[in-house]
């Protein structure tokens, strides 16, 4: 009888140990038990660093979807890098109300009041007009200009405003402005280009007396092709 009792005892213990060792995660155990080092024990997993790490990794994997085959400068990559910039658009769903073909030349914008500056001698002709435009995904560059007539002996002030109608990070495009020998690339005390807090640009220049007709030119070039689309206002103003 003694051997039989010992066999029964070891059979019961072996069964219990086999049950406890058969787990890799908490779900393998009974309700209220935690899997610790392959054993099901009673208690919460809050005091079990291994179990916590497993749970956190599982949760992270459930909520993270990697984006495969994303190239730098693509719509998906730029949307992830500039999530609040509304000017990054999917080229397959983008719509553009008025694309133009002025990549190689400047479209002239009439002021409705003649050339800004001086009409005759030092007689100042002030202009102030705004045109609503759009850089489209199908365009590589927007180029616009308006005429300036410099005075004989006096200077006048030129102001240009470029005002995007949606938020567009300035890293997504390049703005070039130049007039009468001045440009944003070579700013000075008499010509400056300022990016405002609201995302608009304010260009200010003093146009010296040259007694000739010239122009004010604005060029907007997306830094990434086929994914930039935004409407903007372009304003030209001259004054004494």
C-alpha positions as CSV (number, residue, x, y, z in Angstrom):
1,X,0.0,0.0,0.0
2,X,2.8,2.4,0.7
3,X,4.2,2.3,-3.0
4,X,0.7,2.9,-4.3
5,X,0.2,6.0,-2.0
6,X,3.5,7.4,-3.2
7,X,2.7,6.9,-6.8
8,X,-0.7,8.7,-6.3
9,X,1.1,11.6,-4.5
10,X,3.6,12.1,-7.3
11,X,0.9,11.8,-9.9
12,X,-1.1,14.6,-8.3
13,X,2.0,16.8,-7.9
14,X,3.1,16.1,-11.4
15,X,-0.3,17.1,-12.7
16,X,-0.3,20.4,-10.8
17,X,3.2,21.3,-11.9
18,X,2.5,20.5,-15.5
19,X,-0.6,22.8,-15.3
20,X,1.4,25.7,-13.7
21,X,4.2,25.5,-16.1
22,X,2.0,25.6,-19.2
23,X,1.7,29.4,-19.8
24,X,3.5,32.1,-21.8
25,X,1.0,35.0,-21.3
26,X,-1.6,35.9,-18.7
27,X,-4.4,34.6,-21.0
28,X,-3.1,31.1,-20.7
29,X,-3.9,31.1,-16.9
30,X,-7.2,31.0,-15.1
31,X,-9.0,34.2,-14.3
32,X,-7.3,36.1,-11.6
33,X,-3.9,34.4,-12.2
34,X,-0.8,35.8,-13.7
35,X,1.8,34.1,-15.9
36,X,5.2,34.6,-14.2
37,X,8.3,32.8,-15.6
38,X,6.1,30.2,-17.2
39,X,4.0,29.6,-14.0
40,X,0.4,30.6,-13.3
41,X,0.3,32.4,-9.9
42,X,-2.5,34.2,-8.1
43,X,-2.4,38.0,-8.2
44,X,-2.3,41.0,-10.5
45,X,0.3,41.5,-13.3
46,X,0.8,45.1,-12.0
47,X,3.7,43.8,-9.8
48,X,5.1,41.7,-12.7
49,X,7.5,43.7,-14.8
50,X,7.9,40.9,-17.4
51,X,4.1,40.7,-17.8
52,X,3.8,44.5,-18.0
53,X,6.3,44.7,-20.8
54,X,4.6,42.0,-22.7
55,X,1.3,43.7,-22.3
56,X,2.7,47.1,-23.3
57,X,4.4,45.7,-26.4
58,X,1.2,43.9,-27.4
59,X,-0.8,47.1,-27.0
60,X,1.8,49.1,-29.0
61,X,1.8,46.6,-31.8
62,X,-2.0,46.6,-31.9
63,X,-2.1,50.4,-32.4
64,X,0.9,51.0,-34.7
65,X,0.6,50.4,-38.4
66,X,3.9,50.9,-40.2
67,X,3.9,52.6,-43.6
68,X,5.9,50.6,-46.1
69,X,7.6,51.8,-49.2
70,X,7.3,55.5,-48.3
71,X,9.8,57.6,-50.2
72,X,11.2,61.0,-49.1
73,X,9.2,63.8,-50.5
74,X,6.1,61.7,-51.3
75,X,2.6,62.6,-50.3
76,X,2.6,60.1,-47.4
77,X,6.0,61.1,-46.1
78,X,5.3,64.9,-46.3
79,X,1.9,64.4,-44.7
80,X,3.5,62.6,-41.8
81,X,6.3,65.2,-41.5
82,X,4.0,68.3,-41.8
83,X,0.7,67.0,-40.4
84,X,-0.8,70.5,-39.9
85,X,0.1,71.8,-43.4
86,X,-3.1,71.9,-45.4
87,X,-1.1,72.6,-48.6
88,X,0.2,69.0,-48.8
89,X,-2.4,67.2,-50.9
90,X,-2.8,63.8,-52.6
91,X,-2.2,64.5,-56.3
92,X,-4.9,62.0,-57.3
93,X,-7.7,63.9,-55.5
94,X,-6.3,67.5,-55.8
95,X,-8.4,70.0,-57.7
96,X,-7.0,73.3,-59.0
97,X,-9.4,76.0,-60.2
98,X,-7.0,77.8,-62.5
99,X,-3.7,76.2,-63.4
100,X,-1.6,78.4,-65.7
101,X,1.5,77.7,-67.9
102,X,4.0,80.4,-66.7
103,X,6.9,78.2,-65.5
104,X,9.2,79.8,-68.1
105,X,7.8,83.4,-68.1
106,X,6.1,85.9,-65.8
107,X,2.4,86.5,-66.2
108,X,1.8,90.2,-66.1
109,X,-0.8,91.4,-63.5
110,X,-2.2,94.9,-64.4
111,X,-2.8,97.2,-61.5
112,X,-5.7,99.0,-63.2
113,X,-4.0,102.3,-62.5
114,X,-0.9,102.0,-64.6
115,X,2.6,101.3,-63.5
116,X,3.5,101.9,-59.9
117,X,6.0,104.6,-59.2
118,X,6.3,107.7,-61.2
119,X,4.4,108.4,-64.4
120,X,6.2,111.6,-65.4
121,X,9.3,112.8,-63.7
122,X,8.7,112.7,-60.0
123,X,4.9,112.5,-60.1
124,X,4.1,109.5,-57.9
125,X,1.5,107.1,-59.2
126,X,0.4,104.9,-56.2
127,X,-1.0,101.5,-56.9
128,X,-2.6,99.0,-54.5
129,X,-4.2,95.8,-55.9
130,X,-4.7,92.2,-54.9
131,X,-5.0,89.1,-57.1
132,X,-6.2,85.7,-55.9
133,X,-4.0,82.9,-57.3
134,X,-3.2,79.2,-56.8
135,X,-0.2,77.0,-57.0
136,X,-1.3,73.6,-58.3
137,X,0.1,70.1,-58.0
138,X,0.5,70.1,-61.8
139,X,2.7,73.3,-61.8
140,X,6.4,73.5,-61.1
141,X,6.5,77.3,-60.5
142,X,4.2,80.3,-60.3
143,X,5.7,83.5,-61.8
144,X,4.0,86.9,-61.7
145,X,5.0,90.5,-62.2
146,X,3.7,94.0,-62.4
147,X,5.3,97.1,-63.9
148,X,7.2,99.7,-62.0
149,X,8.2,103.1,-63.4
150,X,11.1,104.6,-61.4
151,X,11.2,108.3,-60.7
152,X,13.7,110.9,-62.0
153,X,15.1,112.1,-58.7
154,X,13.1,110.7,-55.8
155,X,12.6,107.2,-54.3
156,X,9.3,105.5,-53.5
157,X,8.3,102.5,-51.4
158,X,7.3,99.1,-52.9
159,X,5.4,96.6,-50.7
160,X,4.4,93.1,-51.8
161,X,2.3,90.7,-49.7
162,X,2.1,86.9,-50.4
163,X,-0.7,85.5,-48.2
164,X,-1.5,81.7,-48.3
165,X,-5.1,81.0,-47.6
166,X,-4.3,77.7,-45.8
167,X,-1.5,76.8,-43.5
168,X,1.6,75.9,-45.5
169,X,4.9,75.3,-43.8
170,X,7.5,77.6,-45.5
171,X,9.9,74.5,-45.8
172,X,7.4,73.2,-48.5
173,X,8.1,76.0,-51.0
174,X,10.6,78.6,-52.0
175,X,9.6,82.3,-52.4
176,X,11.7,84.6,-54.6
177,X,11.0,88.3,-55.1
178,X,13.0,90.9,-56.9
179,X,12.6,94.4,-58.2
180,X,14.9,97.1,-59.6
181,X,18.1,95.2,-58.6
182,X,16.9,94.1,-55.2
183,X,15.9,90.5,-54.1
184,X,15.1,88.4,-51.1
185,X,18.4,86.6,-51.6
186,X,20.3,89.8,-51.0
187,X,18.4,91.7,-48.3
188,X,19.6,95.0,-47.0
189,X,18.4,98.1,-45.2
190,X,16.5,99.1,-48.3
191,X,15.0,95.7,-49.2
192,X,13.7,93.0,-46.8
193,X,11.5,89.9,-46.9
194,X,9.7,88.9,-43.7
195,X,7.8,85.7,-42.9
196,X,5.0,86.7,-40.5
197,X,3.6,84.6,-37.7
198,X,0.4,83.9,-39.7
199,X,2.4,82.3,-42.5
200,X,2.2,85.3,-44.9
201,X,5.2,87.2,-46.4
202,X,5.7,90.9,-46.4
203,X,8.3,92.3,-48.8
204,X,9.4,96.0,-48.4
205,X,11.7,97.8,-50.7
206,X,12.8,101.4,-51.4
207,X,13.0,101.9,-55.2
208,X,15.7,104.4,-56.1
209,X,15.4,107.0,-58.9
210,X,16.5,105.3,-62.2
211,X,14.2,107.1,-64.6
212,X,13.3,103.8,-66.4
213,X,10.6,101.2,-66.5
214,X,11.2,98.0,-64.6
215,X,9.1,95.4,-62.8
216,X,8.4,93.7,-59.5
217,X,8.6,89.9,-59.8
218,X,7.3,87.1,-57.6
219,X,8.2,83.5,-58.0
220,X,6.8,80.6,-55.9
221,X,8.3,77.1,-56.4
222,X,7.2,74.0,-54.5
223,X,10.2,72.1,-53.0
224,X,8.5,68.8,-53.7
225,X,6.8,67.9,-56.9
226,X,3.1,67.1,-57.5
227,X,2.0,67.3,-53.8
228,X,1.6,71.0,-53.1
229,X,-1.6,72.9,-53.8
230,X,-2.7,76.1,-52.1
231,X,-4.6,79.3,-52.9
232,X,-3.0,82.6,-52.0
233,X,-3.4,86.4,-52.4
234,X,-0.7,88.4,-54.1
235,X,-0.8,92.1,-53.3
236,X,1.3,94.9,-54.9
237,X,1.4,98.4,-53.4
238,X,3.5,101.5,-54.0
239,X,3.6,104.7,-52.0
240,X,5.8,107.7,-51.3
